[in-house]
């Protein structure tokens, strides 16, 4: 019992003792004690019930905050992974740019080598056949080498563009993760009202429902199950089924009555579907 209830009960006991010692009406005081004590105990029960509700809400709040912290920690981890991937791709882009530049330098050298070989072959038409053959072979080989180096440039450029696109997507992912982290930190700093857990709904949901307190979807489902079980135990479900069957039979009877009887207002139409008496047409005159 609470301190207040204990004090009132003790005071009533003292009044009973004092009334007996000083010739007072101890029986009247005892009757008053008998009347007040059950009320005090019920008040104490209500107080404890509200205290239980308070403890259940506190448990839901702690559980909800733990889930928020877990979600925040998970988002932090995903953000760190995204940052690491962004850093890796940034380095990869730099390496791809350098590789493309190296390939372009090689392609320029190969192109210059091809130009010189072609020029040498063009001006060497007065040389011997062997020398002209060597120059021609060199010019054709230089062309193949220049094409090979140019293909390397195109491959390096395609690789660099691909890595840059991947880096752009990674940066978008980092921004999204960062925004999600900010939302999580805001929610954690000022969390919303914790939802009513299934355990709280099972222990205190019916009282909350009857007292007009709002329940979320999960808690409502739990309380609905409790109400359905209570309806079966008390016979309400069977009564509802019987009432539904009776209503269905009545509707069918009314429908059959409307199909077979004269229209409303007709003098030969009976007063109701089960009436054995038909209305008599009034005499003319």
Buried (B, 14 or more C-beta within 10 A) or exposed (E): BEEEBEEBBEEBBEBBEEBBEEEEEBEEBBEBBEEEBEEBEEBBEEBEEEEBBEEBBEBBBEBBEEEBEEBBEEBBEBBEEBBEBBEEBBEBBEEBBEBBEEBBEBBBEBBEBBEEBBEBBEEBEEBEEEEBEBBBEBBBEBBEBBBEBBEBBEEBBEBBEEBBEBBEEBBEBBEEBBEBBEEBEEEEEEEEEBBBBEBBBBBBBBBBBEEEEEBEEBBBEBBBEBBEEEBEEEEEBEEEEEEEEEEEEEEEEEEEBEEEBEEEEEEEBBEEBEEEEEEEEEEEE
